[in-house]
Amino acid sequence: MHIVVCVKQVPNTTQVRINPETNTLIRDGVESIMNPFDENALEMALQLKEKHPGTKVTVVTMGPPQAVDILKEAVGRGADAVVLLSDRAFAGSDTWATSYALSTAIGKLEKPDLVLFGKQAIDGDTAQVGPGVAVWLGMPCITYARAIEIADGEATVERLYEDGYEKLAVSLPCALTVLKEANVPRMASLRGKMAAKKLVIEPMTAEMSGADPAKLGLNASPTRVVKIFSPPPKAGGVKWQGEEPEVMAQRLVDLLRERKLV
């Protein structure tokens, strides 16, 4: 079985600042990490590899040259092969163009039985790339997966909802987006770290992937970011205490009526 995991290098959102003049993220000096949800997708692939001998796990990312860091981290954790899709032609790609570019890179690999993604990236929160790649590849896609079992060319997947979950059966190949509830990602092993340290990763360019230049980059992206800004700080609230619950409840009702909210 061949499993492809798509990962993304993202800024650590606890350190993100926004340029007030350009309304863009200030990435200089900000630590970059593997998208946390993608860690769960990778862990799901590695667990399947342990259950099914002979399984190969390939990790793919699209990004600047420094994105090799998360690929080496993936190797340290147990990935068998990695692909860095990197070219100035990809600059400015939105989710539509990104999913197309990733699909062309995956198309150059050994045909996958399973393509895994984190449920979304923490820097964009669109949750669109996984399903988008699946469409380009012509695969069925199950989102919000928390568990998977594979047998006889079929995957049984638990898809989580707010009030429960459902079990779905789908024939391979297929794509999944994976939740944090699925597992606890492992740390890189010492042996894995040593192997990753020696790894030389040559980027795959747009030409090498066979991508249509007209479908790449900012000009090909239908999405336009008009403005990005930090949310205003929350105003201080009112705290009531020291009275009986019935009294405070009546005060709340009176306040809501005064503001014509009830």
Summary of the structure (lengths in Angstrom):
residues: 262
radius of gyration: 22.2
end to end distance: 58.8
largest distance: 71.5
contacts: 794
relative contact order: 0.17
helix: 34%
strand: 25%
